[in-house]
């Protein structure tokens, strides 16, 4: 069996459909999986819930909602409606998961609208969108989890770049409704990261802890620059201890975007992920 708190985020085995992902994760000895909406939608929510229930796995999170930065208009309304659907999907998946599942919807803020340079206003619209969704999330028992992304993604993917910025938004709302994601890949560089993890813990805001590694040179597509824990430069000890000290008790996901890993057989990638976690992260738990 793998470490009892280890969860395999489905992005790490991107090309596996939901049935395969659940089987591979279970066969590799994991007790938990982090789901993505697209594979769930491919089979339909009812069928997906049945498959999750039959797998016996916990659900650690659902990826992803967000993309809140368009100006008011049809595109923004579509984003809000899609996030309401994502909340419903998250609630259903967590309800189908084994005991200890968490109804956590990971939110990626969105980048600058085409032609815009107004980073401050774009970030404000993220908070406005979360405010629109809070009541639906609360009624559904779902915690919205704002994930800060590395600043290299600020223009096209996430105008929220630091854990502090994510907390500035989350703290406007009840902790059970809005939290944050601590992802080592995105925030390892931040000199204030340990202070901000403590701040998140004090408010009960850590909804998910995700780990993978950073190595240079980055590929041409920087989205695909994540590595197995231990294959890069991140020191997992201080951040992991800080998350534990912040009283986070949930699963710890390994989420990797890397073409070479995606091209690997899913079972091989799942086993390699577990081995890397045992070496680089588990000793600090």
N, C-alpha and C positions, 0 to 999 in steps of 0.2 A: 504493500500500500504506500501511497505517497504521503507527504506531510498532511496531517488532518486539516490544516487551514489553507492548503494550496488549492486554488481554483484555476482551471484552464480557460482563459478567455477565448472565445470562439474565433476571434481574429487571428490567433496564432496558427490555426488550422483552417485558414480562410476558404479553401476550396472544398471542404467537407460540407455536405448538406446536413440538415439538422439531425436526421436519423444517424448518419455516420458520425457526426460530432459527439452525440450523446453516447454512442456505443464505444467509440475510441476512448473518450474520457473515462468512462466507467471501466473499460477493460484495462486501462493503464493504472487503475487504482486510485483515481481521483474521487473525491466525495462531492465536488462542487464544480459548476461550470458558469462562466459569464456568457450570456447569450447576446446575439445580435438580431436586430429586428428583421432584416431581409430574409434570412433562412426560416424564421418563424412565419413570416408572411407568405413564403413560397408554399407552405403546406396548409396554411390557414390556422387561425388561433386555436380553434377547438381541437384540431388534430395535433397541433404542437403541444397543447396542454396535456393531452393524453400521452404523448410520447415522453414528455418530461416526467410525468407521474410514473410511467412504467420504468424509466431509467433508474429511479431511486436516488438521483442526484439532487443536491441543493442548487438553487439558483442564487448566484452572488450579485448579479446586476443585469441590467439590460442596456445595451448600446444601440442606438443613441438617439437622443432628441437634440433640440437646440436650433442653431442657425437662425438667430433672432435679429440680425442686424439690418434687414431691409427697411427702407422707409415705409411709412404707412401706405397701404395699398393692397392689391390682390396678392402679391407675393408674400407679404407679411401675414395676411389673413390665412393663406394656405399653410404657412409655417406654424401658426398657432393651432390650427385645426389638426395638423399632423402631429403636433406634440400632445394634444389631447388624446389622439388615438394611441400614441406611444405610451402614455400613462395607463390606458386601459390594457394594453398588451403586457406591460410590466406587471401590473396587478395580477393578471391571469397567470402569467408564467410563474411568478413567485408563489401564488396559491397552489399551483400544481407541483412545485418543487418539494423536496423532502424537508423535514423539520430543520429549522435554522435558515431557511431561505430568506432573502432580503429583497423587498420591493424597492429597488434603487434604479432610477432612470438617469443614466449618465448624459449630461448636456454639454455639447460643444457649442461655444457662443456664436460662431460665425465670424467671417472676416469683413473687411470694408466693402460696402456696396460699390458696384462698378462706377468709376469716375469720382469717387469720394476720397478725401484725405482727412475727414473729420473723425478721428479715432475716439475722441471723448464722447461725442454724441452717439456713435455706434455702441460704445460700451454702456451708455445710459439706456439705450433701447433694449439691451439684454436684461437689465433689471426690470424694465417696464413689462417685458414679455413674461418673465418669471412671475411678476405680480398678477398677470392675467391667468396664470396656470395654477397658482397656489391652491385655490379653493377646490379645483378638480382633483389635484394631487392629494390633498388632505382627505377629501371624501372617498378617494380610492385606496387610501392607505399607502401611498407611494411617496418616497422621498426623492425629490429632485436633487441631482448631484452635479454641481457646476465644476467642470474640469478645466483648470488653467492649462493652456498649451504653451510650449516653448515659444519665445518671441519670434523665432523665424517663421512661425505660422500666423503672425498677427494680421498680415494683409489679406490672406485668402481663407483662413480657417477659424481663427479664434482671437478676438480682440482682448480677451481676458488671458493675460500672460503670466501672472503670478498668483500664488496661493493667497496673498494678501488682497489682491483685487477680487478674487473669487469670494473671499470672506466678506469683503465690503458689500457685495451684493447679497450674499446668503443671510447675513446678519440682519437684514431688513425684515426677515420672515421667521416664523417659528422653526426651531431646529428640526422638529420631526417632519417638516415639510420641505426644507431646503438645506442641503449640506454641500460638501465639497469632495472632490476626488483628489487624493494624494498620489500622484504618478511620478515615480522616480525619474523617468526619462525626461519629463517636461520641467521639473523644478530642481533638479540636483545642483544646478549652477547658482541658484539664488542664495546670496549670503545671509538672507533673512529667513531661510526655509525652516530652520529648527524652531525659531520663535513663532513663526506662523503655524506650524504644526501644533505647537503647544496652545496657541490661541484657538485653533480649530477644536482641539480636544476639550478645552475649558468650556466651550459652548456646545459640546456634543454634536459637532458638525461633520466629523469624518464619516462619510458614507461609504467610501471604498478606498482601499490601498492597492495600487497597481505597481508592479515592478517589471522592469526590463532594463537593458543596458544601453549606454551611449558609447560609440566609437567613431573615430575619424580615420580617413576622410569620409565625408558624407557622400552618399550616392547622388546622382543627378536628380532623382526624385527623392527629396528629403523626407517625404512621408514614409518611405520604406527604409528608414535608417536605424531601426531598433534591433537589438541583439539579445541573445540569451543572457540572463544574469551571469556575471562573471567574465563575459567576453569583451568587456569594455572598461571604462574608467570610473564608473560610479562606485562610491563607497556606500554599500547598503547598510552598514552597521549603525551609523548615527541616525539616519532617517527611520530605520526600522525600530530602533530603541525609542525614538521620539514618538512614533505612532503608538507603540505599546504603552509608553508613559502617558499618552493622551487617552488611554482607556478604550482604544479601538479593539473590539473583540471579534470582528467579522473575518470573512475569508480574505485571502490575499491573492489577487489575480496576477497571472503573467500574461501580458498582452503584447504581442510582437507583430509589427508590420515589417516584413523583410521578404523580398521575392525569393531568395534562396531557400529560406525556411518554408515558405508557402509551396515551393516546388518539391519539398521533401514529402515522403509518405506521411500521412497524418499520424499514424501510430508511432512512427519513428520520432516525429517532432514532439509528440506528447511525452514520450519517454525521455527525450533529451531535455525538455523543459523541466520535468520533475527532477532530473539529476542536477541540472544547473541550479535550481531553487535550493535543493538540499545542500549544495556546496556554498552558494553565495549569500543566501538569505536565511535559511532555517537556523544556522548557528546563532543568530541574533534574536531568535524568538524565545 
